[in-house]
């Protein structure tokens, strides 16, 4: 972007300011309640700022759209997914297919997401159970 926009362009200044703000967010490992509140507050502000910048600046919008395409990779070109794989690998969570997550993830958190209601909604008995209230309400006369 610095090659596309001049150094005094307000859109470039805003983008660089947003990047600085992201780097100054408290880490996800933070335990201080005040710092956690700060992180939640500031990340919402950052999301609004980048959304506004995306809407107002076509060079920034094109830059972001190009980068999203690059990160999305190209079907049939496995190496093109390396950036996305690296990004996902840096997250505070680990992605795994729900059918094998329990076996592949060798640590337990507060709960295993696979145990949440409706995860097996394709099973007729689970579907009926999670929709029990809806079925009961729909049978009542209005």
N, C-alpha and C positions, 0 to 999 in steps of 0.2 A: 504494500500500500504506500509505503514511503517513496517508492519509485513512481507511482501513479499520481499521487496527490502532492501538492507542494507542502513544504514544512509548516507553512502558516495556515493551512486549510483547517477550518474549525472541525470538520468531520474527522480528519486524521487526528487532531488533538484530542477529540472526544474518544476515539477508538483507543489511543494510547493511554488515556486516563482510565478507561474501563479495564484495560489489561493490567494496569498498575493496581487498580482496586481489587481485581481477582487475586493477584499475587499477595495482597495484604490481608486476605480473609484468614481468620483463624483456621487451623487445620481441623480435619474431621476427628482427630484424636483428642481435641480439646475437651477438658472436663469442667472447667470453670463455668458455672451457669451464666455469668454475665457475658463471657466471651462467646458462649453458644448462642445466646440471644443476639449478640452483635452479628454473628455469622449469618443467622437466619434473616435478620433485618437487612444487612448489607447485600446479601445475595439477591434478595427481592429487588432492591434498588438497582443493582447491576443488571438484572434481567430486564427491567423497564428501560434502563438507559440503552442497552444494546438493541432492544426492540424499537425504540424511538429512532435511534441512529439508522437502523436497517430501513425503517420506513421513510426517512427523510433524505438519505444519501444514496443515489443510484450507484456510485462507484463502490461504496462500502457494501451495499446489497449484492452487487455482482461479485465482489471479492468473497463474501461469505458463501454465496451460492456455489461459486467455483470450488471452494474448499470443502463444502459439504459433498459435492460430487466426487472430489478426490478421495475423501474419507470413506464414502460409500463403496468404492471399488467398482470393478467391472466384472460381470459374470463371465466365467471362463478364463479369467486371469487371476489365479490364486494370489500371486504376489501383490496385486493391487489392493488387497485387504489388509496388508501389514500395518498400515497406519491406524486403521480402525481397531485391529487386534491389540496393538500397543496401547491405544487409548483405553479400551475396555480393561486391559490388564492392569492399568494404573488406578482403577476404581477401588473404593473401599469394600466392595462386594465382589463375589466371584460368580460369573454366569455359568449355569449348567442346565442342561435339559431336565425338565421336571421329573422325567421317568428314571433318571440315573443320578439325580442330585444327591440323594442320601448316601449312595455308595461312593460317589466321586469326591464329595466334600467331607474331609476327615475331621472336621471340627463342628461343634454345634453352637449356635447362637441362642438368643432368647427363645426362639421358636424356629421350627423348620417350615418354610413357606408352603411346602407340599402338604402340610397338615391343615391348611386353612380350608374353610368351608368352600365348596363349589369348585375345588380344583379338579375334581373328577366328575364334572357335570355331565359328561357323556354317558355315565353310568345311570340307567333309568331310576334305580332306587335312590341315588344321590340327588338326581334332578328333582324327583318327586318330593324328597325331604326338604330341599332348600326352597322349593316353591309351595310348600304346604300352606303357609299363611295366604299367599296370593290365591291359591285354588279355593281355600275356605272363604275368602272375602268375595271372590267372583261368583260363588254359589248363592250368596245372600241376595234377597230381593231388595231392590232400591226403593 
